[in-house]
Amino acid sequence: MTLTKADLAEAVYKEHETITKRDAVRAVESFLRLSKNILIAGDDLLISGFGKFNVKNKKPRKGRNPQTGEDLILDARQVVTFHPSGLLRAKVNES
């Protein structure tokens, strides 16, 4: 199952009777915007009971073009990794 921003906003709306759909959409958008800005700045994002998103630096490395077989050097880059919390890991393993 794919979970979209619209699905998240709908879930927030249904969970909280006092919030409007528009406010639910704004809340989801705000959370995602803040999360992205934290990761873009290179900081870690820890969501208690869910997990931790880390920004890691990858060094340049040797690669190969699969079409031509030509060797090449892949540039250094940053990647985002996710490590689930112990609570989330336990819940997933219960299923």
Stockholm file with secondary structure:
# STOCKHOLM 1.0

chainA/1-95         MTLTKADLAEAVYKEHETITKRDAVRAVESFLRLSKNILIAGDDLLISGFGKFNVKNKKPRKGRNPQTGEDLILDARQVVTFHPSGLLRAKVNES
#=GR chainA/1-95 SS CCCCHHHHHHHHHHHCTTSCHHHHHHHHHHHHHHHHHHHHTTCCEEETTTEEEEEEEECCEEEECTTTCCEEEECCEEEEEEEECHHHHHHHHHC
#=GC SS_cons        CCCCHHHHHHHHHHHCTTSCHHHHHHHHHHHHHHHHHHHHTTCCEEETTTEEEEEEEECCEEEECTTTCCEEEECCEEEEEEEECHHHHHHHHHC
//
